């Protein structure tokens, strides 16, 4: 298990992510996946606002 989010993961769970974490988290996940930045979902979802 890599733990890195992929565009496929985001698209497969789009509704769940939006419902539980909000639309801004969906956008951040999509941007991270499209930029091919190696990051985990938790790093994106729980990002501090001052970062």
C-alpha positions in Angstrom: 0.0 0.0 0.0 1.5 3.3 -1.1 -0.8 5.7 0.8 -0.5 8.3 -2.0 -3.8 9.7 -3.4 -4.5 9.3 -7.1 -7.0 10.9 -9.4 -8.7 7.5 -9.6 -9.1 7.4 -5.8 -10.4 10.9 -5.6 -13.0 10.3 -8.4 -14.1 7.0 -6.9 -14.8 8.7 -3.6 -15.8 12.2 -4.6 -19.2 12.2 -2.9 -17.8 10.8 0.3 -15.0 13.3 0.5 -17.3 16.2 -0.3 -19.9 15.1 2.3 -17.4 14.4 5.1 -14.7 17.0 4.4 -16.3 19.7 2.2 -15.9 21.0 -1.3 -12.6 22.8 -0.6 -11.1 19.5 0.4 -12.3 18.0 -2.9 -10.6 20.8 -4.8 -7.4 20.4 -2.9 -7.4 16.6 -3.5 -8.0 17.1 -7.2 -5.2 19.7 -7.5 -2.8 17.4 -5.6 -3.7 14.4 -7.8 -3.5 16.4 -11.0 -0.1 17.9 -10.1 1.2 14.4 -9.3 2.4 15.7 -6.0 3.2 12.7 -3.8 0.9 13.3 -0.8 -1.5 11.3 1.3 -5.2 12.1 1.7 -4.7 13.0 5.3 -2.0 15.5 4.5 -4.5 17.2 2.1 -7.7 16.9 4.2 -6.2 17.9 7.5 -3.9 20.6 6.2 -3.6 23.5 8.6 -5.0 26.8 7.4 -1.8 28.7 8.1 0.3 26.3 5.9 
